[in-house]
Amino acid sequence: MTNWEPPRENSIEALRHGIEFSDGVEFDLRMDAEGELVIYHDEFVPGREPIGERCIERLSTSELRSFGIDVFEDLLSDSVFSETWRKGGKTVDIEIKIPHPMTKIVTDEHLGSMMSKIDSRLKDLELPGRSTLVSSFSPRIGAVSKRSGFGIPVTRLVPHIRAWGRYWNVKRAVAMPNFARTSFQGMAKTLRKEGMESIGIALEYLVGWTKWVNPRMPVGLSGRGLERFQKSRMGMGVIVWPSPLRYEDGLIGAGVTLVSDEMNPTLFSKPDGSARWPRPASQPLDEDWQGRIERAQSTELPDLISEASSSLPMWHELNDERRKEIVREQAKRMLWPGNAEKWASKTSEGIPWGSPRIIGHRGAGKTHSS
């Protein structure tokens, strides 16, 4: 395996790599002092000045560009990224970041303004159905979306993590009480009532001792826990982060969208030695290729996966019957409510949100610790 150096997170280069290599990308969006949408995760830029002077929402576009921060408009102008997105089968999850409280910016107004700008920017791209999702940790995202008439599906990320804090471990610790009193079953039901088709959750709801902390019987990736998970989500999309390689098979089998930091194109197998296929949704393996890859020796995988990548059709190139076949199988296996044919008949609207995907975290994986 050659030494691959990932591009800087949330950069156009990283997002271009992620959307081509996997089933799509997740990235963070903020709005600067001039009302420009910029692609950046943290609340403020590096420096020694007081935090209030370094908050993204208080800096101009040119100041942010000087830190190497890319602008959303520039990403949309990138032909490789926009054309790959437009063809269909790829998923882009745009996470709206909430300003640091020090800015004294009103959350609802800020969310509404960002949604309006996102809607306006994406309108001309003529994107296919089920290709775009807007998410946020803000509990207000659903209400603001409805009030503003936002035309793109939204979802809420749980547990609630505050919009400020210098250290990720501290943020996680502060979020623990919310995690402990929030069950997957309860949140899925709540968001479904709000009209959301997806929910974003921390991996800890599904694996390890932490899944036993919640007030309901635990959900999981196997056995009774998996059955409870499927019955509770009722075909909803579930976005899970983080998604370490050791859990990848279980998560894909459960039908979730993995937000992955593993976007290395020279990585062909997982820790247990089994082959890794990075595009289960946008370029699904057929039975023949699945068998060939599963039977292959580790030394054969690079050439075999390269051949599959160039030979297999992408989702938008599949005929209608093949798409329906994939969705029928998923609907039955993952206990989606109603007749499987009902779900299969909607493939013209895009890949169901409840189908498994692998998307690149901040494009090609996060490159700093927060």
Protein Blocks (a to p, Z undefined) as FASTA:
>chain_A
ZZdddddehiaklmmmmmmmmnbdcddddddfkopacddfbfbdcdjbdfklmgfklpcf
klmmmnopacfklmmmpmklmmmmmnooiacddddddddfklopafklmmmmmmmmmmmm
mmmnopaehkbccddfbfklmmmmmmnopabdcddddddddfbdjbfklmmmmmmmmmmm
pcfklmmmmmmmnopabdcddfklmgcjklmmpmbdcddfehjllmmmmmmnnopacddd
dddfklmmmmmmnopacddfblcfkbcbdfkopacdfblmlmccdfklmmmmmmpcfklm
mmmmmmmmmmpccfklpcfklmmmmmmmmmmmnopghjfklmmmmmmnopcfkbccddde
ehiapabfZZ
